[in-house]
Amino acid sequence: MTKHYSLIILGAGDLGSRLAQEAQQNNLSVLAVKRSRDDIPRSYDMKYLDLTSDIEQLADYACDIMVYCVAASDRSVTGYRQSYYHGLKQALATITHQHCLFVSSTRVYGQNEGEWVDEQSPAEPADSQGEVLKETEQLLAEQDCSVRLAGIYGPERTRMIRLASQGSRTEQTAFGNRIHVEDAVALISFLCNRWRSGQANPGVVLGCDGQGASQNEVLTWLQQQLNVDPQESAKLTMSKGKRCHSSWLQQAGFQFRYPDFQTGYAALLQDRTRY
């Protein structure tokens, strides 16, 4: 007998677990799937399996919306292809679903001269991992959606704070793109709720705060908050990068809780004892 859920989340790491918790609190039936077993108590259903080898265990499951938000098994091209392309391809063929949301990355954009990019910009990856993500997006059907998330930061993702505390600095022209993990969850929920209300979503949505601040601007601001002086010896070499913004999100009415890095990192820095 087929077991039906409102939401099946494939990849229950930090992002997927937060999404599952929010959906369950909104009285949706949720199944979350992850590779590694743990003893964390949860109020939603869990299954532990390797999506690349044991997906057939989900053959009798169905859902309204399937969210694929796995992390690559490793950073190699092979790891990306196995986790993203082959994993999603098997999930699409195995689990009955009405819509699928694939959590992709701004890595599909190869622009590297500080250009502004949005959903209409050409996705021309600069490396093989980006190519794999682009190929994976192409597996989706017309009624599905790829969310190209920028770099996620939050309570468990504090790389820039660590760099700032070490006095790191970089070139003014090295741009970065980011989204707070709470906004990433809210964005995915926003898109899922649109589907539930009968609205269509575009095939691609860019998930970033749209500020497009340089890495040095972020580091300098953090160092001011932390009372740390930048060190010439800690200078980082970074490419110019790109600046991402979503022309669709604003039109659709999505509201960021943390619309810029200042508000997002200020909330993190309230607990100074952690940094």
Secondary structure by P-SEA (a helix, b strand, c coil): cbbbbcbbbccccaaaaaaaaaaaaaccbbbbbbcccccccccbbbbbccccccccccccccccbbbbbcccccccaaaaaaacaaaaaaaaacccccbbbbbccccccccccccccccccccccccaaaaaaaaaaacccccbbbbbccccccccccaaaaaaaacccccccbbbbbbcaaaaaaaaaaaaaaaaacccccccccccccccccaaaaaaaaaaaacbbbbcccbbbbcccbbbbbccccccccccccccaaaaaaaaacccccc
